[in-house]
Amino acid sequence: MELRCLIVDDSRRFVEAASRLLELQGVQVVGTAGTGGQALELASALRPDVALVDVGLGEESGFDVADRLEAVPVIMISTQDADDFAQLVEASQAVGFLPKARLSGPAIRALLSGHRGR
């Protein structure tokens, strides 16, 4: 089954590279957003299986955006290490965290399967 994904990140270059990588790994990128407002609109309209949300969205906190995406499982992403955000991820609605350097279809599926098993 193909996984439907929304990418929320203000770096156009990252969004393009991540979209290409994930599509090759069986993850359908159904939408991309650069702001929290766009993310909420697209999540409502597209009903993705997961949203990848950057920790820092310009002036916005990705954690605030994640908490507003109530109907979609969220995985936080960042160029920084997971240890930098462990407490924030735990306190948020996010199902987990992936460093951008380790982003992959299998890594997303593993986090989601762990979440469903809770």
N, C-alpha and C positions, 0 to 999 in steps of 0.2 A: 504494500500500500504506500502510495506516495504521500509524503508529509508536506503540508501546506504551511508556508512560513511568511511572516511579515518581518522585515528588517527595519529597525528604527535607529538611525545613526545620521549625524550631521556631516559626515565625511563622504562625499560623493565617490571618491576614489575607493574607499573601503567597501561601500555598498556595491559598486560594480564588480570588484574582485570577489567579494563574498558571494554575490549572486551567481557568478560564473562557477565558482567552486561547488557551491551547494547544489546547483542544478545538475552538475556532473555526477553528484553523489545521490541523486534521487530525491532531492528536496526541492519542491516547487516553490519558488519565491513569488508569491501572489501580489506582493506590494512592498513599497519602500516609503519610509517617511523620515523627514528631517527634524520634525518637531513633535511634541506631545499631542498637540491638537490634531495634526495630520494622522498620527498613530491611532488616536481614538476613533476618528472618522473611518479610517481604513479597516480597523479591527471590527467595527460594527458592520460595515458593508461587506467585507470579504470573509469574515469568520475563519481566520487562519487556525491551524492546529497549535501553533506556537508563535510567539513574538520574541525576536532577539532585540534587546534594548541596550543601547550604549549607556554606560554609567554617566557620562557627561555629554549632555545635548546642548552645547552652547551655554545659554543662560539657564537652562532647565536641568533639574536632576533627573537622571534616568530612573532612579528609585521612585520618585514621585509619579512618573509616567507609569511605571510598572504597577504601582498600587491602584492606579485608575483603570488599568486594563483588567478588570475583574473577571471577565468571561474567557480570557485567553491565558494559557500557561505562558509565563515569561521566563526567559533565560537572560540574565544580565551578561553583557560582554564589555571588555575593556582591553586596552593595550597593556594595562598594568596587571600585576599578579593577583591571583585569587586571595592571597593572605591579606592584601590591602583592603579587601572589602568583605571579609568573612562575616563580621558581625552585622554589617548593613544588609547583606544578602539574607542572612538568617532572620532579621527583623522585618524584611519586606515580604511582599506577596510572591516574589520570584521563586521558581522551583530550583534554581541553581545559578551557577556562574561559569562562564568559559572565557579564558583569555583569547583574544582575537587570533593569536598565533596558533592556537590549537582548535580553532573552530572547524567543525566538520559535520557531515551528516551523521556518521556513527556516534560522535560525541553528543550531539543534540538528542538523538534517539535514546542513548544511555541515560541521560538526565531525565528525559520524559518518562522512561520506563521505571526509573527509580521513584519518580513522583507519583505515578499511578499506583505503585505498590505500597504507598504509605497508608 
